Amino acid sequence: MQERARDAFADALRKAAAEWRSQRGEAKNGQLRAIDLPTRLSGREKLLLCRLKVSRWEKDPLLTLYAASNDEQKRIADQLMFVPSGMAS
């Protein structure tokens, strides 16, 4: 069970990474380098919406993997996941 859950999560991460790279590439080539504020804000909003979309793609596979994990794996996941940048100890 855990191997299938891990594979599904890995697939979701690969899909999310490809989408994120695509959106970041578009942003670097256009809207985030735009001169005017409205265009830059529009580009920033697109990136945030992309991040939300890929987070949703990752959610179910990650929760399935978490449910299939043993207590020690869950403890480690609880410590590693979603640590704010610069706040890891």
C-alpha positions as CSV (number, residue, x, y, z in Angstrom):
1,M,0.0,0.0,0.0
2,Q,2.7,2.5,0.9
3,E,4.6,1.9,-2.3
4,R,1.6,2.7,-4.4
5,A,0.9,5.8,-2.4
6,R,4.5,6.9,-2.7
7,D,4.4,6.4,-6.4
8,A,1.1,8.4,-6.8
9,F,2.6,11.2,-4.7
10,A,5.8,11.2,-6.8
11,D,3.7,11.4,-10.0
12,A,1.8,14.4,-8.5
13,L,5.1,16.1,-7.7
14,R,6.5,15.6,-11.2
15,K,3.3,17.0,-12.7
16,A,3.3,19.9,-10.3
17,A,7.0,20.6,-11.0
18,A,6.4,20.7,-14.8
19,E,3.5,23.1,-14.4
20,W,5.4,25.3,-12.1
21,R,8.5,25.4,-14.4
22,S,6.2,26.3,-17.3
23,Q,4.5,29.1,-15.4
24,R,7.8,30.5,-14.0
25,G,9.2,30.5,-17.5
26,E,6.3,32.5,-18.8
27,A,6.6,34.9,-15.9
28,K,10.4,35.4,-16.4
29,N,9.8,36.1,-20.1
30,G,7.0,38.6,-19.6
31,Q,4.7,39.9,-17.0
32,L,7.0,40.0,-13.9
33,R,9.5,42.1,-15.9
34,A,6.8,44.4,-17.2
35,I,7.3,48.0,-16.5
36,D,3.9,48.9,-15.3
37,L,2.5,47.8,-11.9
38,P,-0.8,46.4,-13.2
39,T,0.9,44.0,-15.5
40,R,3.4,42.9,-12.8
41,L,0.5,42.3,-10.4
42,S,-1.3,40.2,-13.0
43,G,1.8,38.1,-13.5
44,R,2.2,37.6,-9.7
45,E,-1.4,36.6,-9.4
46,K,-0.9,34.0,-12.1
47,L,2.0,32.5,-10.2
48,L,0.0,32.4,-7.0
49,L,-2.9,30.7,-8.7
50,C,-0.5,28.2,-10.3
51,R,0.9,27.4,-6.9
52,L,-2.6,26.9,-5.5
53,K,-3.4,24.6,-8.4
54,V,-0.3,22.4,-8.0
55,S,-0.9,22.3,-4.2
56,R,-4.3,20.8,-4.8
57,W,-2.8,18.2,-7.2
58,E,-0.3,17.2,-4.4
59,K,-2.8,17.2,-1.6
60,D,-4.7,13.9,-2.0
61,P,-1.7,11.8,-2.9
62,L,0.2,13.3,0.0
63,L,-2.6,12.6,2.5
64,T,-2.9,9.0,1.2
65,L,0.8,8.5,1.6
66,Y,0.7,10.0,5.1
67,A,-2.2,7.7,6.1
68,A,-0.2,4.7,4.9
69,S,2.9,5.7,6.9
70,N,3.9,4.3,10.2
71,D,4.1,6.5,13.3
72,E,7.8,7.3,12.9
73,Q,7.3,8.3,9.3
74,K,4.4,10.5,10.3
75,R,6.5,12.1,13.0
76,I,9.2,12.9,10.5
77,A,6.7,14.2,7.9
78,D,5.1,16.4,10.6
79,Q,8.5,18.0,11.3
80,L,9.6,18.4,7.6
81,M,6.5,19.6,5.8
82,F,5.4,23.2,5.6
83,V,8.2,24.7,7.6
84,P,8.3,28.4,6.8
85,S,11.5,29.4,4.9
86,G,14.3,30.2,7.2
87,M,12.5,28.7,10.2
88,A,13.8,25.1,9.9
89,S,15.8,23.9,12.9
